[in-house]
Amino acid sequence: MNERILIVDDEIDVIHLCTRVLERFKYEARSAQSGREALRILREGSFDLLLTDIMMPGMTGLELLEQALLIDPHLAAVVITGFSTFDLALKALRAGARDFVPKPFNISDLREAVEHALAQRRVAQEYARLSALMPLFELT
């Protein structure tokens, strides 16, 4: 099964670009143009990664990320923004993002960030699975 990515940006051109790029690399991509729409989609189905812009009307990407992690604590996230500063990148990482991509970005930057975040998610899932098995191997 292909990993599922939810792309959230208020700029339709960015959504189309990200969708084309991610589908070319065999990811299943779905999109939303607002944080509220993204939360509705996240409640309806499971996703492996949230790719979100930070500066959006109504709800910022950081607010979206906080609420999305309440829905699925294992959701990986990558933040994209045209307002890239060190402080903003730090806030995104502290909010739970696994990577930060400044706009304009190229295809390889986007792909690298997505693959890195998904690899971290897979490692965390495997660790959790193995940790759950550990009591079975303990000697009492």
C-alpha positions as CSV (number, residue, x, y, z in Angstrom):
1,M,0.0,0.0,0.0
2,N,1.3,3.5,-0.9
3,E,1.8,5.9,2.0
4,R,-0.9,8.5,2.2
5,I,-0.1,12.2,2.4
6,L,-2.4,15.1,3.1
7,I,-1.3,18.4,1.4
8,V,-2.7,21.6,3.0
9,D,-2.1,25.0,1.4
10,D,-4.3,27.9,0.6
11,E,-2.4,28.3,-2.8
12,I,-4.0,25.9,-5.3
13,D,-0.8,26.0,-7.5
14,V,1.3,24.7,-4.6
15,I,-1.2,21.9,-4.0
16,H,-1.1,20.9,-7.7
17,L,2.7,21.0,-7.8
18,C,3.0,18.9,-4.6
19,T,0.3,16.5,-5.7
20,R,2.0,15.8,-9.0
21,V,5.5,15.4,-7.5
22,L,4.3,13.1,-4.7
23,E,2.2,11.0,-7.0
24,R,5.2,10.7,-9.3
25,F,7.1,9.1,-6.4
26,K,4.2,6.7,-5.8
27,Y,2.6,8.4,-2.8
28,E,-1.1,8.7,-2.5
29,A,-1.9,12.4,-2.2
30,R,-5.0,14.2,-1.0
31,S,-5.4,17.9,-0.5
32,A,-7.2,20.6,1.5
33,Q,-7.1,24.4,1.1
34,S,-7.7,25.2,4.8
35,G,-6.9,23.9,8.2
36,R,-10.6,23.2,9.0
37,E,-11.0,21.1,5.8
38,A,-7.8,19.2,6.6
39,L,-9.0,18.3,10.1
40,R,-12.3,17.0,8.6
41,I,-10.3,14.8,6.2
42,L,-8.0,13.6,8.9
43,R,-11.0,12.5,11.0
44,E,-12.4,10.6,8.0
45,G,-9.3,8.5,7.2
46,S,-5.8,7.7,8.2
47,F,-2.7,9.4,6.7
48,D,1.0,8.8,7.1
49,L,2.1,12.4,6.6
50,L,0.8,16.0,6.8
51,L,2.4,18.4,4.4
52,T,1.2,21.9,5.4
53,D,1.9,25.5,4.7
54,I,2.3,27.7,7.9
55,M,0.7,31.0,6.8
56,M,-3.0,30.3,5.9
57,P,-6.1,32.3,6.7
58,G,-8.3,31.1,9.5
59,M,-5.9,28.6,11.0
60,T,-2.1,28.5,10.7
61,G,-0.3,25.4,9.8
62,L,1.1,25.2,13.3
63,E,-2.4,25.3,14.8
64,L,-3.4,22.6,12.3
65,L,-0.4,20.5,13.3
66,E,-1.2,20.7,17.0
67,Q,-4.8,19.6,16.3
68,A,-3.8,16.9,13.8
69,L,-1.5,15.3,16.3
70,L,-4.4,15.1,18.8
71,I,-6.3,13.1,16.1
72,D,-3.3,10.9,15.2
73,P,-0.2,11.2,17.5
74,H,1.8,9.1,15.0
75,L,1.2,11.4,12.0
76,A,4.5,12.6,10.5
77,A,4.5,16.3,9.4
78,V,6.5,18.5,7.1
79,V,6.0,22.3,7.1
80,I,6.4,24.4,4.0
81,T,6.4,28.2,4.0
82,G,7.3,31.3,2.1
83,F,8.1,33.1,5.4
84,S,11.2,31.1,6.4
85,T,13.0,32.3,9.5
86,F,15.0,30.4,12.1
87,D,12.4,31.2,14.7
88,L,9.5,29.8,12.6
89,A,11.4,26.7,11.7
90,L,12.1,26.1,15.4
91,K,8.4,26.7,16.3
92,A,7.4,24.1,13.6
93,L,9.8,21.5,14.9
94,R,8.7,22.1,18.5
95,A,5.1,21.7,17.4
96,G,5.9,18.3,16.1
97,A,7.0,18.8,12.5
98,R,9.8,16.4,11.4
99,D,11.1,18.8,8.7
100,F,10.8,22.3,7.3
101,V,10.9,23.3,3.7
102,P,11.2,27.0,2.7
103,K,9.3,28.2,-0.5
104,P,10.2,28.3,-3.2
105,F,11.4,24.7,-3.0
106,N,12.6,22.3,-5.7
107,I,11.4,18.8,-6.2
108,S,14.4,17.2,-4.6
109,D,14.0,19.3,-1.4
110,L,10.4,18.3,-1.1
111,R,11.1,14.6,-1.8
112,E,14.0,14.5,0.7
113,A,11.9,16.1,3.5
114,V,8.9,13.8,2.9
115,E,11.1,10.7,2.7
116,H,13.0,11.7,5.8
117,A,9.8,12.3,7.8
118,L,8.2,9.0,6.6
119,A,11.4,7.1,7.4
120,Q,11.4,8.5,11.0
121,R,7.7,7.5,11.3
122,R,8.4,3.9,10.1
123,V,11.3,3.6,12.6
124,A,9.1,4.9,15.5
125,Q,6.3,2.4,14.5
126,E,8.8,-0.5,14.4
127,Y,10.2,0.5,17.8
128,A,6.7,0.7,19.3
129,R,5.9,-2.8,17.8
130,L,9.1,-4.3,19.2
131,S,8.6,-2.6,22.5
132,A,5.2,-4.2,22.8
133,L,6.7,-7.6,22.2
134,M,9.5,-7.2,24.8
135,P,7.4,-8.4,27.8
136,L,6.9,-11.7,26.0
137,F,10.7,-12.3,26.1
138,E,11.3,-11.2,29.7
139,L,12.3,-13.9,32.2
140,T,10.4,-13.8,35.4
